[in-house]
Amino acid sequence: MTATLGRPPVEPATGHAVRLSGVHKSFGQGRDAVTALAGVDLDVAPGEFVCLLGASGCGKTTLLNLIANLDRPSAGEIELTTSRPAVMFQEAALMPWLTAAANVELPLKLAGMGRAERKTRTGELLELVRLSGAGAKRPHELSGGMRQRVALARALASATHTEDGEERPSLLLMDEPFSALDAITRDVLQAELLRIWEATGTAVVFVTHDVREAVRLGQRVVLLSSRPGKVVQQWRVDGLAGQDEVNAVDVINRRLREVISSHAAA
Ligand SMILES: Nc1ncnc2c1ncn2[C@@H]1O[C@H](COP(=O)(O)OP(=O)(O)OP(=O)(O)O)[C@@H](O)[C@H]1O
């Protein structure tokens, strides 16, 4: 079920960047088996920004790992029409011995891009994340927020470059990328991410615990049930502002609490 909060839904682009059909994932065997996901169906349109919301342990990270092809589903299908997705985690996980610029350049180098083109692209990406002046610094010389900006530029480098040079829509998978940052830095980076998303047209699947963050960033918020995870409800939240945004946060928060308490009571 997809509910609309506020203004009518913007028609999503045709086709899909990601299609999950009946995705199951279990870990372990027999009595120790844990079912993390039980039949997830989800489409993400090219260029769409989708936030995945759910209680702790409901399988959000598992789902991102499956989309990123870092793990295989136990059953079901995952179809991507994009270039290889880029993943960004809570911690920037930069190479500490490389400069910020070299970290951003690395995926381009690994993809076989020539030196001159690589340097130009790296410069553009650092400018996009407003770090043009910090390319020569190493990760330990940067603040947490700056490190996440470098990680974002690096993710965009790998998301927007295809090995065969063919133009394909890109996909960015983000697993609570701002949750370790202080509130002010998080707020700034959320705004930056929206600006960059609009500039690049990449599809984004963004995992968060935070309803406010999901409503601020997403065009669509998808709520997963507590473990095992599957989609229980979706809301179109595109372009909400002011009181409409506050109301949407209230509605989704209430539903999230219901989902968590029904699981606790089971
Ligand atoms: N490699 C693994 N082996 C065994 N169990 C796992 C593995 N990965 C995840 N799980 C289990 O699958 C369930 C879902 O985990 P997952 O990390 O996807 O949840 P999550 O929604 O991302 O949690 P959080 O919001 O706390 O980060 C959990 O019960 C977890 O313990």
The ligand as an SDF file (V2000), in Angstrom:
LIG
                    3D

 31 33  0  0  0  0  0  0  0  0999 V2000
   26.0380  -12.5020    8.3970 N   0  0  0  0  0  0  0  0  0  0  0  0
   25.0360  -12.7340    9.2460 C   0  0  0  0  0  0  0  0  0  0  0  0
   24.9380  -13.9000    9.9130 N   0  0  0  0  0  0  0  0  0  0  0  0
   23.9170  -14.1600   10.7530 C   0  0  0  0  0  0  0  0  0  0  0  0
   22.9090  -13.3030   11.0110 N   0  0  0  0  0  0  0  0  0  0  0  0
   22.9590  -12.1050   10.3830 C   0  0  0  0  0  0  0  0  0  0  0  0
   24.0100  -11.7590    9.4820 C   0  0  0  0  0  0  0  0  0  0  0  0
   23.7600  -10.5190    9.0020 N   0  0  0  0  0  0  0  0  0  0  0  0
   22.6210  -10.1050    9.6050 C   0  0  0  0  0  0  0  0  0  0  0  0
   22.1360  -11.0590   10.4160 N   0  0  0  0  0  0  0  0  0  0  0  0
   20.8780  -10.9900   11.1980 C   0  0  0  0  0  0  0  0  0  0  0  0
   19.8420  -10.6070   10.3310 O   0  0  0  0  0  0  0  0  0  0  0  0
   18.9720   -9.6730   10.9740 C   0  0  0  0  0  0  0  0  0  0  0  0
   18.9090   -8.4030   10.1690 C   0  0  0  0  0  0  0  0  0  0  0  0
   20.1630   -7.7070   10.3060 O   0  0  0  0  0  0  0  0  0  0  0  0
   20.4480   -6.3080    9.5930 P   0  0  0  0  0  0  0  0  0  0  0  0
   21.8140   -5.8790    9.9870 O   0  0  0  0  0  0  0  0  0  0  0  0
   20.1450   -6.4130    8.1560 O   0  0  0  0  0  0  0  0  0  0  0  0
   19.3580   -5.3930   10.2840 O   0  0  0  0  0  0  0  0  0  0  0  0
   19.2040   -3.7920   10.2630 P   0  0  0  0  0  0  0  0  0  0  0  0
   17.7620   -3.4990   10.0490 O   0  0  0  0  0  0  0  0  0  0  0  0
   20.1730   -3.1940    9.2960 O   0  0  0  0  0  0  0  0  0  0  0  0
   19.6390   -3.4440   11.7480 O   0  0  0  0  0  0  0  0  0  0  0  0
   20.1630   -2.0320   12.3530 P   0  0  0  0  0  0  0  0  0  0  0  0
   19.1000   -1.0320   12.0570 O   0  0  0  0  0  0  0  0  0  0  0  0
   20.2930   -2.3110   13.8060 O   0  0  0  0  0  0  0  0  0  0  0  0
   21.4670   -1.7150   11.6820 O   0  0  0  0  0  0  0  0  0  0  0  0
   19.5220   -9.4900   12.3820 C   0  0  0  0  0  0  0  0  0  0  0  0
   18.8090  -10.3470   13.2440 O   0  0  0  0  0  0  0  0  0  0  0  0
   20.9600   -9.9160   12.2680 C   0  0  0  0  0  0  0  0  0  0  0  0
   21.4210  -10.4350   13.4920 O   0  0  0  0  0  0  0  0  0  0  0  0
  1  2  1  0
  2  3  1  0
  2  7  2  0
  3  4  2  0
  4  5  1  0
  5  6  2  0
  6  7  1  0
  6 10  1  0
  7  8  1  0
  8  9  2  0
  9 10  1  0
 10 11  1  0
 11 12  1  0
 11 30  1  0
 12 13  1  0
 13 14  1  0
 13 28  1  0
 14 15  1  0
 15 16  1  0
 16 17  2  0
 16 18  1  0
 16 19  1  0
 19 20  1  0
 20 21  2  0
 20 22  1  0
 20 23  1  0
 23 24  1  0
 24 25  2  0
 24 26  1  0
 24 27  1  0
 28 29  1  0
 28 30  1  0
 30 31  1  0
M  END
$$$$
